[in-house]
Amino acid sequence: MGEQAENLNYDCNYNMFLAKIMLSNLTRTEDRQRAVKWMKKLTTCNRSIEEMKLRNDFMYYLVINIQQGELQPPFTENPPTAQLPNIAHLLPGGIAEVEVDEFGDQQPSQATKPMLYENSPDGGAFLAAQPVPRCGAFCYLAVVARDPKHE
């Protein structure tokens, strides 16, 4: 896996460190216990680069939740015993429905994608990885240069 795996593990370990030192921000004992269960689960998610990237997305959102002092979905439930699902389907404002493809993998339903995801060059992958505010507004602005030959 090489250097990319090392970088992903470094990021995960750093977020794990942050989560541990801020754990006292969670006032409810059940929330602290659930956060620890999630941290233990996430430490086992390292079989592939893609799984490590997904693990780091979960770690990032877990740190944000702990920092805010309140767990939000998907962290309000115990971690799954199987592989981690795509985080976009679990976060508030994420894609609500999924379809199962011929391999049994969950895929976002094309009919339920928000217009912003449909028009995004990466299919909304960047937006799905951004924090969603509990109140207020989320603003996204992108400036891109397109090759005039491809227009």
Biotite code that builds the C-alpha atoms (Angstrom):
import biotite.structure as struc

atoms = struc.array([
    struc.Atom([0.000, 0.000, 0.000], chain_id="A", res_id=1, res_name="MET", atom_name="CA", element="C"),
    struc.Atom([2.972, 2.270, 0.590], chain_id="A", res_id=2, res_name="GLY", atom_name="CA", element="C"),
    struc.Atom([3.145, 5.961, 1.275], chain_id="A", res_id=3, res_name="GLU", atom_name="CA", element="C"),
    struc.Atom([-0.562, 6.623, 0.769], chain_id="A", res_id=4, res_name="GLN", atom_name="CA", element="C"),
    struc.Atom([-1.418, 4.062, 3.458], chain_id="A", res_id=5, res_name="ALA", atom_name="CA", element="C"),
    struc.Atom([1.110, 5.650, 5.803], chain_id="A", res_id=6, res_name="GLU", atom_name="CA", element="C"),
    struc.Atom([-0.462, 9.068, 5.259], chain_id="A", res_id=7, res_name="ASN", atom_name="CA", element="C"),
    struc.Atom([-3.965, 7.712, 5.823], chain_id="A", res_id=8, res_name="LEU", atom_name="CA", element="C"),
    struc.Atom([-2.866, 5.953, 9.012], chain_id="A", res_id=9, res_name="ASN", atom_name="CA", element="C"),
    struc.Atom([-1.165, 9.123, 10.228], chain_id="A", res_id=10, res_name="TYR", atom_name="CA", element="C"),
    struc.Atom([-4.372, 11.115, 9.678], chain_id="A", res_id=11, res_name="ASP", atom_name="CA", element="C"),
    struc.Atom([-6.436, 8.461, 11.447], chain_id="A", res_id=12, res_name="CYS", atom_name="CA", element="C"),
    struc.Atom([-4.055, 8.335, 14.413], chain_id="A", res_id=13, res_name="ASN", atom_name="CA", element="C"),
    struc.Atom([-4.080, 12.113, 14.697], chain_id="A", res_id=14, res_name="TYR", atom_name="CA", element="C"),
    struc.Atom([-7.890, 12.217, 14.695], chain_id="A", res_id=15, res_name="ASN", atom_name="CA", element="C"),
    struc.Atom([-7.940, 9.337, 17.180], chain_id="A", res_id=16, res_name="MET", atom_name="CA", element="C"),
    struc.Atom([-5.682, 11.381, 19.459], chain_id="A", res_id=17, res_name="PHE", atom_name="CA", element="C"),
    struc.Atom([-8.014, 14.379, 19.160], chain_id="A", res_id=18, res_name="LEU", atom_name="CA", element="C"),
    struc.Atom([-11.081, 12.241, 19.841], chain_id="A", res_id=19, res_name="ALA", atom_name="CA", element="C"),
    struc.Atom([-9.506, 10.741, 22.974], chain_id="A", res_id=20, res_name="LYS", atom_name="CA", element="C"),
    struc.Atom([-8.463, 14.046, 24.488], chain_id="A", res_id=21, res_name="ILE", atom_name="CA", element="C"),
    struc.Atom([-11.870, 15.643, 23.792], chain_id="A", res_id=22, res_name="MET", atom_name="CA", element="C"),
    struc.Atom([-13.942, 12.658, 24.938], chain_id="A", res_id=23, res_name="LEU", atom_name="CA", element="C"),
    struc.Atom([-14.857, 14.522, 28.127], chain_id="A", res_id=24, res_name="SER", atom_name="CA", element="C"),
    struc.Atom([-16.801, 17.015, 25.952], chain_id="A", res_id=25, res_name="ASN", atom_name="CA", element="C"),
    struc.Atom([-19.511, 14.348, 25.744], chain_id="A", res_id=26, res_name="LEU", atom_name="CA", element="C"),
    struc.Atom([-21.559, 14.806, 28.904], chain_id="A", res_id=27, res_name="THR", atom_name="CA", element="C"),
    struc.Atom([-23.603, 11.617, 28.616], chain_id="A", res_id=28, res_name="ARG", atom_name="CA", element="C"),
    struc.Atom([-21.875, 8.401, 29.682], chain_id="A", res_id=29, res_name="THR", atom_name="CA", element="C"),
    struc.Atom([-23.689, 6.474, 26.929], chain_id="A", res_id=30, res_name="GLU", atom_name="CA", element="C"),
    struc.Atom([-22.298, 8.866, 24.315], chain_id="A", res_id=31, res_name="ASP", atom_name="CA", element="C"),
    struc.Atom([-18.740, 8.430, 25.604], chain_id="A", res_id=32, res_name="ARG", atom_name="CA", element="C"),
    struc.Atom([-19.136, 4.642, 25.556], chain_id="A", res_id=33, res_name="GLN", atom_name="CA", element="C"),
    struc.Atom([-20.590, 4.709, 22.058], chain_id="A", res_id=34, res_name="ARG", atom_name="CA", element="C"),
    struc.Atom([-17.781, 6.980, 20.811], chain_id="A", res_id=35, res_name="ALA", atom_name="CA", element="C"),
    struc.Atom([-15.211, 4.536, 22.221], chain_id="A", res_id=36, res_name="VAL", atom_name="CA", element="C"),
    struc.Atom([-16.982, 1.663, 20.432], chain_id="A", res_id=37, res_name="LYS", atom_name="CA", element="C"),
    struc.Atom([-16.775, 3.628, 17.179], chain_id="A", res_id=38, res_name="TRP", atom_name="CA", element="C"),
    struc.Atom([-13.077, 4.364, 17.726], chain_id="A", res_id=39, res_name="MET", atom_name="CA", element="C"),
    struc.Atom([-12.383, 0.664, 18.347], chain_id="A", res_id=40, res_name="LYS", atom_name="CA", element="C"),
    struc.Atom([-14.329, -0.283, 15.211], chain_id="A", res_id=41, res_name="LYS", atom_name="CA", element="C"),
    struc.Atom([-12.514, 2.291, 13.094], chain_id="A", res_id=42, res_name="LEU", atom_name="CA", element="C"),
    struc.Atom([-9.094, 1.008, 14.166], chain_id="A", res_id=43, res_name="THR", atom_name="CA", element="C"),
    struc.Atom([-9.944, -2.317, 12.489], chain_id="A", res_id=44, res_name="THR", atom_name="CA", element="C"),
    struc.Atom([-10.823, -0.725, 9.132], chain_id="A", res_id=45, res_name="CYS", atom_name="CA", element="C"),
    struc.Atom([-7.512, -0.899, 7.274], chain_id="A", res_id=46, res_name="ASN", atom_name="CA", element="C"),
    struc.Atom([-7.741, -3.708, 4.714], chain_id="A", res_id=47, res_name="ARG", atom_name="CA", element="C"),
    struc.Atom([-7.583, -1.473, 1.643], chain_id="A", res_id=48, res_name="SER", atom_name="CA", element="C"),
    struc.Atom([-6.859, 2.120, 0.683], chain_id="A", res_id=49, res_name="ILE", atom_name="CA", element="C"),
    struc.Atom([-10.562, 2.749, -0.012], chain_id="A", res_id=50, res_name="GLU", atom_name="CA", element="C"),
    struc.Atom([-11.554, 1.353, 3.378], chain_id="A", res_id=51, res_name="GLU", atom_name="CA", element="C"),
    struc.Atom([-8.888, 3.501, 5.040], chain_id="A", res_id=52, res_name="MET", atom_name="CA", element="C"),
    struc.Atom([-10.221, 6.609, 3.281], chain_id="A", res_id=53, res_name="LYS", atom_name="CA", element="C"),
    struc.Atom([-13.741, 5.793, 4.435], chain_id="A", res_id=54, res_name="LEU", atom_name="CA", element="C"),
    struc.Atom([-12.441, 5.111, 7.956], chain_id="A", res_id=55, res_name="ARG", atom_name="CA", element="C"),
    struc.Atom([-10.816, 8.543, 7.977], chain_id="A", res_id=56, res_name="ASN", atom_name="CA", element="C"),
    struc.Atom([-14.070, 10.177, 6.877], chain_id="A", res_id=57, res_name="ASP", atom_name="CA", element="C"),
    struc.Atom([-15.841, 8.528, 9.802], chain_id="A", res_id=58, res_name="PHE", atom_name="CA", element="C"),
    struc.Atom([-13.026, 9.574, 12.175], chain_id="A", res_id=59, res_name="MET", atom_name="CA", element="C"),
    struc.Atom([-13.257, 13.170, 10.975], chain_id="A", res_id=60, res_name="TYR", atom_name="CA", element="C"),
    struc.Atom([-16.993, 13.346, 11.645], chain_id="A", res_id=61, res_name="TYR", atom_name="CA", element="C"),
    struc.Atom([-16.611, 11.563, 14.968], chain_id="A", res_id=62, res_name="LEU", atom_name="CA", element="C"),
    struc.Atom([-14.061, 14.171, 16.086], chain_id="A", res_id=63, res_name="VAL", atom_name="CA", element="C"),
    struc.Atom([-16.427, 16.976, 15.049], chain_id="A", res_id=64, res_name="ILE", atom_name="CA", element="C"),
    struc.Atom([-19.268, 15.365, 17.005], chain_id="A", res_id=65, res_name="ASN", atom_name="CA", element="C"),
    struc.Atom([-17.113, 14.918, 20.096], chain_id="A", res_id=66, res_name="ILE", atom_name="CA", element="C"),
    struc.Atom([-15.833, 18.491, 19.802], chain_id="A", res_id=67, res_name="GLN", atom_name="CA", element="C"),
    struc.Atom([-19.428, 19.760, 19.691], chain_id="A", res_id=68, res_name="GLN", atom_name="CA", element="C"),
    struc.Atom([-20.287, 17.686, 22.769], chain_id="A", res_id=69, res_name="GLY", atom_name="CA", element="C"),
    struc.Atom([-23.130, 15.747, 21.168], chain_id="A", res_id=70, res_name="GLU", atom_name="CA", element="C"),
    struc.Atom([-23.201, 12.686, 18.935], chain_id="A", res_id=71, res_name="LEU", atom_name="CA", element="C"),
    struc.Atom([-25.146, 12.958, 15.692], chain_id="A", res_id=72, res_name="GLN", atom_name="CA", element="C"),
    struc.Atom([-26.090, 10.133, 13.304], chain_id="A", res_id=73, res_name="PRO", atom_name="CA", element="C"),
    struc.Atom([-24.550, 7.717, 12.497], chain_id="A", res_id=74, res_name="PRO", atom_name="CA", element="C"),
    struc.Atom([-22.735, 7.864, 15.833], chain_id="A", res_id=75, res_name="PHE", atom_name="CA", element="C"),
    struc.Atom([-25.969, 7.754, 17.852], chain_id="A", res_id=76, res_name="THR", atom_name="CA", element="C"),
    struc.Atom([-26.083, 4.028, 17.054], chain_id="A", res_id=77, res_name="GLU", atom_name="CA", element="C"),
    struc.Atom([-23.469, 1.354, 17.706], chain_id="A", res_id=78, res_name="ASN", atom_name="CA", element="C"),
    struc.Atom([-21.001, 0.832, 14.846], chain_id="A", res_id=79, res_name="PRO", atom_name="CA", element="C"),
    struc.Atom([-21.869, -1.836, 12.298], chain_id="A", res_id=80, res_name="PRO", atom_name="CA", element="C"),
    struc.Atom([-20.374, -5.279, 12.801], chain_id="A", res_id=81, res_name="THR", atom_name="CA", element="C"),
    struc.Atom([-19.794, -5.606, 9.049], chain_id="A", res_id=82, res_name="ALA", atom_name="CA", element="C"),
    struc.Atom([-17.850, -3.275, 6.754], chain_id="A", res_id=83, res_name="GLN", atom_name="CA", element="C"),
    struc.Atom([-18.456, 0.451, 7.009], chain_id="A", res_id=84, res_name="LEU", atom_name="CA", element="C"),
    struc.Atom([-21.188, 1.699, 4.695], chain_id="A", res_id=85, res_name="PRO", atom_name="CA", element="C"),
    struc.Atom([-20.686, 4.768, 2.532], chain_id="A", res_id=86, res_name="ASN", atom_name="CA", element="C"),
    struc.Atom([-20.843, 7.706, 4.945], chain_id="A", res_id=87, res_name="ILE", atom_name="CA", element="C"),
    struc.Atom([-22.899, 9.901, 2.595], chain_id="A", res_id=88, res_name="ALA", atom_name="CA", element="C"),
    struc.Atom([-25.915, 7.698, 3.291], chain_id="A", res_id=89, res_name="HIS", atom_name="CA", element="C"),
    struc.Atom([-25.545, 8.087, 7.052], chain_id="A", res_id=90, res_name="LEU", atom_name="CA", element="C"),
    struc.Atom([-24.989, 11.795, 7.534], chain_id="A", res_id=91, res_name="LEU", atom_name="CA", element="C"),
    struc.Atom([-27.765, 14.366, 7.791], chain_id="A", res_id=92, res_name="PRO", atom_name="CA", element="C"),
    struc.Atom([-28.403, 15.779, 4.343], chain_id="A", res_id=93, res_name="GLY", atom_name="CA", element="C"),
    struc.Atom([-26.811, 12.743, 2.693], chain_id="A", res_id=94, res_name="GLY", atom_name="CA", element="C"),
    struc.Atom([-28.425, 10.622, 0.021], chain_id="A", res_id=95, res_name="ILE", atom_name="CA", element="C"),
    struc.Atom([-31.453, 8.999, 1.638], chain_id="A", res_id=96, res_name="ALA", atom_name="CA", element="C"),
    struc.Atom([-32.028, 6.032, -0.613], chain_id="A", res_id=97, res_name="GLU", atom_name="CA", element="C"),
    struc.Atom([-29.673, 3.436, -1.995], chain_id="A", res_id=98, res_name="VAL", atom_name="CA", element="C"),
    struc.Atom([-29.949, 0.743, -4.603], chain_id="A", res_id=99, res_name="GLU", atom_name="CA", element="C"),
    struc.Atom([-28.220, -2.620, -4.431], chain_id="A", res_id=100, res_name="VAL", atom_name="CA", element="C"),
    struc.Atom([-26.224, -3.468, -7.541], chain_id="A", res_id=101, res_name="ASP", atom_name="CA", element="C"),
    struc.Atom([-25.680, -6.947, -9.016], chain_id="A", res_id=102, res_name="GLU", atom_name="CA", element="C"),
    struc.Atom([-22.739, -7.535, -6.655], chain_id="A", res_id=103, res_name="PHE", atom_name="CA", element="C"),
    struc.Atom([-24.786, -6.760, -3.550], chain_id="A", res_id=104, res_name="GLY", atom_name="CA", element="C"),
    struc.Atom([-23.049, -3.424, -3.007], chain_id="A", res_id=105, res_name="ASP", atom_name="CA", element="C"),
    struc.Atom([-25.056, -0.353, -2.059], chain_id="A", res_id=106, res_name="GLN", atom_name="CA", element="C"),
    struc.Atom([-25.122, 2.347, -4.711], chain_id="A", res_id=107, res_name="GLN", atom_name="CA", element="C"),
    struc.Atom([-26.773, 5.779, -4.492], chain_id="A", res_id=108, res_name="PRO", atom_name="CA", element="C"),
    struc.Atom([-30.114, 5.920, -6.236], chain_id="A", res_id=109, res_name="SER", atom_name="CA", element="C"),
    struc.Atom([-29.789, 8.213, -9.234], chain_id="A", res_id=110, res_name="GLN", atom_name="CA", element="C"),
    struc.Atom([-33.346, 9.446, -8.793], chain_id="A", res_id=111, res_name="ALA", atom_name="CA", element="C"),
    struc.Atom([-32.684, 10.689, -5.245], chain_id="A", res_id=112, res_name="THR", atom_name="CA", element="C"),
    struc.Atom([-29.435, 12.576, -5.791], chain_id="A", res_id=113, res_name="LYS", atom_name="CA", element="C"),
    struc.Atom([-29.715, 16.273, -5.021], chain_id="A", res_id=114, res_name="PRO", atom_name="CA", element="C"),
    struc.Atom([-29.274, 18.540, -8.024], chain_id="A", res_id=115, res_name="MET", atom_name="CA", element="C"),
    struc.Atom([-26.019, 19.864, -6.568], chain_id="A", res_id=116, res_name="LEU", atom_name="CA", element="C"),
    struc.Atom([-24.599, 16.312, -6.564], chain_id="A", res_id=117, res_name="TYR", atom_name="CA", element="C"),
    struc.Atom([-25.783, 15.657, -10.109], chain_id="A", res_id=118, res_name="GLU", atom_name="CA", element="C"),
    struc.Atom([-24.074, 18.793, -11.426], chain_id="A", res_id=119, res_name="ASN", atom_name="CA", element="C"),
    struc.Atom([-20.862, 18.299, -9.474], chain_id="A", res_id=120, res_name="SER", atom_name="CA", element="C"),
    struc.Atom([-17.919, 16.979, -11.550], chain_id="A", res_id=121, res_name="PRO", atom_name="CA", element="C"),
    struc.Atom([-17.135, 14.385, -8.846], chain_id="A", res_id=122, res_name="ASP", atom_name="CA", element="C"),
    struc.Atom([-20.746, 13.344, -8.355], chain_id="A", res_id=123, res_name="GLY", atom_name="CA", element="C"),
    struc.Atom([-20.912, 15.076, -4.973], chain_id="A", res_id=124, res_name="GLY", atom_name="CA", element="C"),
    struc.Atom([-18.037, 13.161, -3.356], chain_id="A", res_id=125, res_name="ALA", atom_name="CA", element="C"),
    struc.Atom([-16.381, 16.365, -2.114], chain_id="A", res_id=126, res_name="PHE", atom_name="CA", element="C"),
    struc.Atom([-19.635, 17.768, -0.762], chain_id="A", res_id=127, res_name="LEU", atom_name="CA", element="C"),
    struc.Atom([-20.543, 14.535, 0.992], chain_id="A", res_id=128, res_name="ALA", atom_name="CA", element="C"),
    struc.Atom([-17.269, 14.707, 2.913], chain_id="A", res_id=129, res_name="ALA", atom_name="CA", element="C"),
    struc.Atom([-17.945, 18.236, 4.242], chain_id="A", res_id=130, res_name="GLN", atom_name="CA", element="C"),
    struc.Atom([-19.457, 18.940, 7.668], chain_id="A", res_id=131, res_name="PRO", atom_name="CA", element="C"),
    struc.Atom([-23.175, 19.671, 7.687], chain_id="A", res_id=132, res_name="VAL", atom_name="CA", element="C"),
    struc.Atom([-24.223, 22.402, 10.146], chain_id="A", res_id=133, res_name="PRO", atom_name="CA", element="C"),
    struc.Atom([-27.006, 21.626, 12.607], chain_id="A", res_id=134, res_name="ARG", atom_name="CA", element="C"),
    struc.Atom([-28.439, 25.085, 12.051], chain_id="A", res_id=135, res_name="CYS", atom_name="CA", element="C"),
    struc.Atom([-27.650, 27.839, 9.625], chain_id="A", res_id=136, res_name="GLY", atom_name="CA", element="C"),
    struc.Atom([-26.602, 27.471, 6.030], chain_id="A", res_id=137, res_name="ALA", atom_name="CA", element="C"),
    struc.Atom([-24.031, 25.538, 4.067], chain_id="A", res_id=138, res_name="PHE", atom_name="CA", element="C"),
    struc.Atom([-22.476, 27.477, 1.220], chain_id="A", res_id=139, res_name="CYS", atom_name="CA", element="C"),
    struc.Atom([-20.237, 26.029, -1.461], chain_id="A", res_id=140, res_name="TYR", atom_name="CA", element="C"),
    struc.Atom([-18.489, 28.010, -4.157], chain_id="A", res_id=141, res_name="LEU", atom_name="CA", element="C"),
    struc.Atom([-16.197, 26.540, -6.755], chain_id="A", res_id=142, res_name="ALA", atom_name="CA", element="C"),
    struc.Atom([-14.218, 28.211, -9.487], chain_id="A", res_id=143, res_name="VAL", atom_name="CA", element="C"),
    struc.Atom([-12.926, 25.911, -12.182], chain_id="A", res_id=144, res_name="VAL", atom_name="CA", element="C"),
    struc.Atom([-11.161, 26.453, -15.443], chain_id="A", res_id=145, res_name="ALA", atom_name="CA", element="C"),
    struc.Atom([-12.281, 24.334, -18.364], chain_id="A", res_id=146, res_name="ARG", atom_name="CA", element="C"),
    struc.Atom([-10.256, 23.506, -21.377], chain_id="A", res_id=147, res_name="ASP", atom_name="CA", element="C"),
    struc.Atom([-11.905, 25.458, -24.257], chain_id="A", res_id=148, res_name="PRO", atom_name="CA", element="C"),
    struc.Atom([-11.229, 22.499, -26.566], chain_id="A", res_id=149, res_name="LYS", atom_name="CA", element="C"),
    struc.Atom([-13.638, 20.312, -24.566], chain_id="A", res_id=150, res_name="HIS", atom_name="CA", element="C"),
    struc.Atom([-16.594, 22.712, -24.532], chain_id="A", res_id=151, res_name="GLU", atom_name="CA", element="C"),
])
